[in-house]
Amino acid sequence: IEAMPHWLAALQLRPRDHVTRTRVGKLLLDMGDIDRAERHLSMAIESDPENAEARYLMARLLRMRGDTMEALKFVNEAVRIKPEDAQAWYELGELLEAQGRFTEAIDHYRNALQRDPAMAAAHRQIGTIMVKQGRTDQAIAYYRAALRADADMPDVANGLTWLLIQKDPRTTAEIEEAIAFAQQACELTRNQSPEAFDALGAAYSALGQFTKAIAAAEKAVPLA
């Protein structure tokens, strides 16, 4: 967002540059300015119909508006144009996941990972679907992979905490690991997340450290 003035200045110098216009459209989309983002992305696609990034960003925009059918058309075109682009496959996976088409979504997240094995978001989303399907061990494996790729994911650290302490059977080592993940979530959220402290309290309780569990719960209360 801080780069917006730079990109707008560049666009004034090169108004037909579809790459610059795509970048402006993405920044506007990230800012939540959907109408302006749509104008820039539409112009980028008009300037270069083979602009895969502009197409999957347009798909994301349309999904935000609830127009999933039209979004699907744009993201499928992005994949056709640039099948080596991991982000295009990820966007297709997200769209299908939002429609409840979990098996297809997993397939496309895996397509993204084949092209970019370090894509933390794809690992996270597969893990999240696995949680919904009750496949705990697989969910844990994908959440671990997500954190290895990007340690700055408090939601994943928090989710992994709950998965580990709710395992049946579970080991003491797994509970201790859950505490470490919960502490990580607290640190990443600068001790401002009641969900992270709730998870930390539950992990301490699972280990029988009730004094620490109560202390964590008390920290969560004023933040809720």
C-alpha positions as a Markdown table, in Angstrom:
| # | Residue | x | y | z |
|---|---|---|---|---|
| 1 | Ile | 0.0 | 0.0 | 0.0 |
| 2 | Glu | 2.9 | 2.4 | 0.7 |
| 3 | Ala | 4.1 | 1.7 | -2.8 |
| 4 | Met | 0.8 | 3.0 | -4.3 |
| 5 | Pro | 2.1 | 6.6 | -5.2 |
| 6 | His | 5.1 | 5.0 | -6.9 |
| 7 | Trp | 2.9 | 2.7 | -9.1 |
| 8 | Leu | 0.4 | 5.5 | -9.9 |
| 9 | Ala | 3.3 | 7.8 | -11.0 |
| 10 | Ala | 4.6 | 5.0 | -13.2 |
| 11 | Leu | 1.1 | 4.5 | -14.7 |
| 12 | Gln | 1.0 | 8.1 | -15.6 |
| 13 | Leu | 4.2 | 7.7 | -17.5 |
| 14 | Arg | 3.1 | 4.4 | -19.1 |
| 15 | Pro | -0.7 | 4.3 | -19.2 |
| 16 | Arg | -0.8 | 1.3 | -21.5 |
| 17 | Asp | 1.6 | -0.8 | -19.4 |
| 18 | His | -0.6 | -3.7 | -18.4 |
| 19 | Val | 2.0 | -4.9 | -15.8 |
| 20 | Thr | 1.9 | -1.6 | -14.0 |
| 21 | Arg | -1.8 | -1.4 | -14.2 |
| 22 | Thr | -2.2 | -5.0 | -12.8 |
| 23 | Arg | 0.0 | -4.0 | -9.9 |
| 24 | Val | -2.2 | -0.9 | -9.2 |
| 25 | Gly | -5.3 | -3.1 | -9.4 |
| 26 | Lys | -3.8 | -5.6 | -6.9 |
| 27 | Leu | -2.9 | -2.9 | -4.5 |
| 28 | Leu | -6.4 | -1.4 | -4.7 |
| 29 | Leu | -7.9 | -4.8 | -4.2 |
| 30 | Asp | -5.7 | -5.3 | -1.1 |
| 31 | Met | -7.0 | -1.9 | 0.2 |
| 32 | Gly | -10.6 | -3.0 | -0.3 |
| 33 | Asp | -11.2 | -0.4 | -3.1 |
| 34 | Ile | -13.0 | -3.0 | -5.3 |
| 35 | Asp | -14.6 | -0.6 | -7.8 |
| 36 | Arg | -11.3 | 1.1 | -8.7 |
| 37 | Ala | -9.5 | -2.2 | -8.7 |
| 38 | Glu | -12.0 | -3.6 | -11.2 |
| 39 | Arg | -11.4 | -0.7 | -13.5 |
| 40 | His | -7.6 | -1.2 | -13.5 |
| 41 | Leu | -7.8 | -4.9 | -13.8 |
| 42 | Ser | -10.3 | -4.7 | -16.7 |
| 43 | Met | -8.0 | -2.3 | -18.5 |
| 44 | Ala | -5.0 | -4.6 | -17.9 |
| 45 | Ile | -6.9 | -7.6 | -19.4 |
| 46 | Glu | -8.0 | -5.4 | -22.4 |
| 47 | Ser | -4.4 | -4.4 | -23.0 |
| 48 | Asp | -3.2 | -8.0 | -22.7 |
| 49 | Pro | -5.8 | -10.7 | -22.9 |
| 50 | Glu | -3.0 | -13.2 | -21.9 |
| 51 | Asn | -2.4 | -11.5 | -18.6 |
| 52 | Ala | -2.9 | -14.4 | -16.2 |
| 53 | Glu | -2.3 | -12.4 | -13.0 |
| 54 | Ala | -4.9 | -9.8 | -13.9 |
| 55 | Arg | -7.4 | -12.6 | -14.6 |
| 56 | Tyr | -6.9 | -14.4 | -11.3 |
| 57 | Leu | -7.0 | -11.1 | -9.4 |
| 58 | Met | -10.3 | -10.4 | -11.2 |
| 59 | Ala | -11.5 | -13.8 | -10.1 |
| 60 | Arg | -10.6 | -12.9 | -6.5 |
| 61 | Leu | -12.5 | -9.6 | -6.8 |
| 62 | Leu | -15.6 | -11.3 | -8.2 |
| 63 | Arg | -15.5 | -13.9 | -5.5 |
| 64 | Met | -15.5 | -11.0 | -2.9 |
| 65 | Arg | -18.6 | -9.8 | -4.6 |
| 66 | Gly | -20.2 | -13.2 | -4.5 |
| 67 | Asp | -20.2 | -13.8 | -8.2 |
| 68 | Thr | -18.5 | -17.2 | -8.0 |
| 69 | Met | -19.6 | -18.4 | -11.5 |
| 70 | Glu | -18.0 | -15.5 | -13.3 |
| 71 | Ala | -15.0 | -15.7 | -11.0 |
| 72 | Leu | -14.5 | -19.4 | -12.0 |
| 73 | Lys | -14.4 | -18.3 | -15.7 |
| 74 | Phe | -11.6 | -15.9 | -15.0 |
| 75 | Val | -9.5 | -18.2 | -12.9 |
| 76 | Asn | -9.8 | -21.1 | -15.3 |
| 77 | Glu | -8.5 | -18.8 | -18.0 |
| 78 | Ala | -5.6 | -17.8 | -15.8 |
| 79 | Val | -4.7 | -21.4 | -15.3 |
| 80 | Arg | -5.0 | -22.1 | -19.1 |
| 81 | Ile | -2.8 | -19.1 | -19.9 |
| 82 | Lys | -0.1 | -19.7 | -17.4 |
| 83 | Pro | -0.3 | -23.3 | -16.0 |
| 84 | Glu | 3.2 | -22.9 | -14.4 |
| 85 | Asp | 1.9 | -20.1 | -12.1 |
| 86 | Ala | 1.4 | -21.6 | -8.6 |
| 87 | Gln | -0.8 | -18.6 | -7.5 |
| 88 | Ala | -3.2 | -19.2 | -10.3 |
| 89 | Trp | -3.8 | -22.8 | -9.1 |
| 90 | Tyr | -4.1 | -21.5 | -5.5 |
| 91 | Glu | -6.8 | -19.0 | -6.5 |
| 92 | Leu | -8.7 | -21.8 | -8.2 |
| 93 | Gly | -8.4 | -23.9 | -5.1 |
| 94 | Glu | -9.7 | -21.1 | -2.9 |
| 95 | Leu | -12.7 | -20.5 | -5.1 |
| 96 | Leu | -13.6 | -24.2 | -5.2 |
| 97 | Glu | -13.1 | -24.5 | -1.4 |
| 98 | Ala | -15.5 | -21.6 | -0.9 |
| 99 | Gln | -18.1 | -23.5 | -2.9 |
| 100 | Gly | -17.6 | -26.6 | -0.7 |
| 101 | Arg | -15.9 | -28.6 | -3.5 |
| 102 | Phe | -13.2 | -29.8 | -1.2 |
| 103 | Thr | -11.8 | -32.7 | -3.2 |
| 104 | Glu | -11.3 | -30.5 | -6.2 |
| 105 | Ala | -9.9 | -27.7 | -4.1 |
| 106 | Ile | -7.3 | -30.0 | -2.5 |
| 107 | Asp | -6.2 | -31.2 | -6.0 |
| 108 | His | -5.6 | -27.6 | -7.1 |
| 109 | Tyr | -3.8 | -26.6 | -3.9 |
| 110 | Arg | -1.5 | -29.6 | -4.6 |
| 111 | Asn | -1.1 | -28.4 | -8.1 |
| 112 | Ala | 0.1 | -25.1 | -6.6 |
| 113 | Leu | 2.5 | -26.9 | -4.3 |
| 114 | Gln | 3.9 | -28.9 | -7.2 |
| 115 | Arg | 5.0 | -25.6 | -8.7 |
| 116 | Asp | 5.9 | -23.9 | -5.4 |
| 117 | Pro | 6.5 | -26.4 | -2.6 |
| 118 | Ala | 7.1 | -23.5 | -0.1 |
| 119 | Met | 3.7 | -21.9 | -0.6 |
| 120 | Ala | 2.6 | -21.8 | 3.0 |
| 121 | Ala | -1.0 | -20.7 | 2.2 |
| 122 | Ala | -1.6 | -23.8 | 0.1 |
| 123 | His | -0.4 | -26.1 | 2.9 |
| 124 | Arg | -2.6 | -24.2 | 5.4 |
| 125 | Gln | -5.7 | -24.5 | 3.2 |
| 126 | Ile | -5.3 | -28.2 | 2.7 |
| 127 | Gly | -4.8 | -28.6 | 6.4 |
| 128 | Thr | -8.0 | -26.6 | 7.1 |
| 129 | Ile | -10.0 | -28.8 | 4.8 |
| 130 | Met | -8.5 | -31.9 | 6.5 |
| 131 | Val | -9.7 | -30.5 | 9.8 |
| 132 | Lys | -13.3 | -30.2 | 8.4 |
| 133 | Gln | -13.1 | -33.7 | 7.1 |
| 134 | Gly | -11.9 | -35.1 | 10.5 |
| 135 | Arg | -8.5 | -36.2 | 9.1 |
| 136 | Thr | -6.5 | -35.0 | 12.1 |
| 137 | Asp | -3.1 | -36.6 | 11.3 |
| 138 | Gln | -3.1 | -35.2 | 7.8 |
| 139 | Ala | -4.2 | -31.8 | 9.0 |
| 140 | Ile | -1.4 | -31.7 | 11.5 |
| 141 | Ala | 1.1 | -32.6 | 8.8 |
| 142 | Tyr | 0.0 | -29.8 | 6.5 |
| 143 | Tyr | -0.2 | -27.3 | 9.3 |
| 144 | Arg | 3.4 | -28.2 | 10.2 |
| 145 | Ala | 4.5 | -27.8 | 6.6 |
| 146 | Ala | 2.8 | -24.4 | 6.5 |
| 147 | Leu | 4.7 | -23.2 | 9.6 |
| 148 | Arg | 8.0 | -24.5 | 8.2 |
| 149 | Ala | 7.4 | -22.5 | 5.1 |
| 150 | Asp | 6.2 | -19.4 | 7.0 |
| 151 | Ala | 6.5 | -19.1 | 10.7 |
| 152 | Asp | 4.5 | -15.9 | 10.8 |
| 153 | Met | 1.1 | -17.6 | 10.7 |
| 154 | Pro | -0.6 | -17.3 | 14.2 |
| 155 | Asp | -3.8 | -18.8 | 13.0 |
| 156 | Val | -2.0 | -22.0 | 11.9 |
| 157 | Ala | 0.0 | -22.1 | 15.2 |
| 158 | Asn | -3.2 | -21.8 | 17.1 |
| 159 | Gly | -5.0 | -24.4 | 15.1 |
| 160 | Leu | -2.1 | -26.8 | 15.5 |
| 161 | Thr | -2.3 | -26.3 | 19.2 |
| 162 | Trp | -5.9 | -27.5 | 19.4 |
| 163 | Leu | -5.3 | -30.4 | 17.0 |
| 164 | Leu | -2.4 | -31.7 | 19.1 |
| 165 | Ile | -4.2 | -31.5 | 22.5 |
| 166 | Gln | -7.4 | -33.0 | 21.1 |
| 167 | Lys | -5.6 | -36.0 | 19.6 |
| 168 | Asp | -6.7 | -39.4 | 20.9 |
| 169 | Pro | -4.4 | -40.9 | 21.9 |
| 170 | Arg | -1.9 | -38.1 | 22.5 |
| 171 | Thr | 1.6 | -38.1 | 24.0 |
| 172 | Thr | 3.2 | -35.8 | 26.5 |
| 173 | Ala | 5.6 | -34.7 | 23.8 |
| 174 | Glu | 2.7 | -33.6 | 21.6 |
| 175 | Ile | 1.2 | -31.6 | 24.5 |
| 176 | Glu | 4.5 | -29.9 | 25.1 |
| 177 | Glu | 4.7 | -29.1 | 21.4 |
| 178 | Ala | 1.2 | -27.7 | 21.5 |
| 179 | Ile | 2.3 | -25.4 | 24.3 |
| 180 | Ala | 5.2 | -24.2 | 22.2 |
| 181 | Phe | 2.8 | -23.5 | 19.2 |
| 182 | Ala | 0.4 | -21.6 | 21.5 |
| 183 | Gln | 3.2 | -19.5 | 22.8 |
| 184 | Gln | 4.3 | -18.8 | 19.2 |
| 185 | Ala | 0.7 | -17.7 | 18.4 |
| 186 | Cys | 0.7 | -15.3 | 21.4 |
| 187 | Glu | 4.1 | -13.8 | 20.4 |
| 188 | Leu | 3.0 | -13.4 | 16.8 |
| 189 | Thr | -0.2 | -11.5 | 17.9 |
| 190 | Arg | 1.8 | -9.4 | 20.4 |
| 191 | Asn | -0.2 | -11.0 | 23.3 |
| 192 | Gln | -3.4 | -9.4 | 22.0 |
| 193 | Ser | -5.3 | -12.5 | 20.9 |
| 194 | Pro | -7.8 | -14.0 | 23.3 |
| 195 | Glu | -7.9 | -17.1 | 21.0 |
| 196 | Ala | -4.2 | -17.7 | 21.4 |
| 197 | Phe | -4.4 | -17.4 | 25.2 |
| 198 | Asp | -7.4 | -19.7 | 25.3 |
| 199 | Ala | -5.4 | -22.3 | 23.3 |
| 200 | Leu | -2.4 | -21.8 | 25.6 |
| 201 | Gly | -4.5 | -22.3 | 28.7 |
| 202 | Ala | -6.0 | -25.5 | 27.2 |
| 203 | Ala | -2.6 | -26.8 | 26.4 |
| 204 | Tyr | -1.3 | -26.2 | 29.9 |
| 205 | Ser | -4.4 | -27.8 | 31.3 |
| 206 | Ala | -3.8 | -30.9 | 29.2 |
| 207 | Leu | -0.4 | -31.2 | 30.7 |
| 208 | Gly | -1.8 | -30.8 | 34.2 |
| 209 | Gln | -0.2 | -27.4 | 34.7 |
| 210 | Phe | -3.3 | -25.8 | 36.0 |
| 211 | Thr | -1.8 | -22.7 | 37.6 |
| 212 | Lys | -0.3 | -21.7 | 34.2 |
| 213 | Ala | -3.6 | -22.6 | 32.5 |
| 214 | Ile | -5.6 | -20.2 | 34.8 |
| 215 | Ala | -3.0 | -17.5 | 34.2 |
| 216 | Ala | -3.4 | -17.8 | 30.5 |
| 217 | Ala | -7.2 | -17.8 | 30.8 |
| 218 | Glu | -7.1 | -14.7 | 32.8 |
| 219 | Lys | -5.1 | -12.9 | 30.2 |
| 220 | Ala | -7.7 | -13.9 | 27.6 |
| 221 | Val | -10.6 | -12.4 | 29.4 |
| 222 | Pro | -9.9 | -8.6 | 29.0 |
| 223 | Leu | -9.0 | -9.2 | 25.3 |
| 224 | Ala | -12.3 | -10.9 | 24.4 |
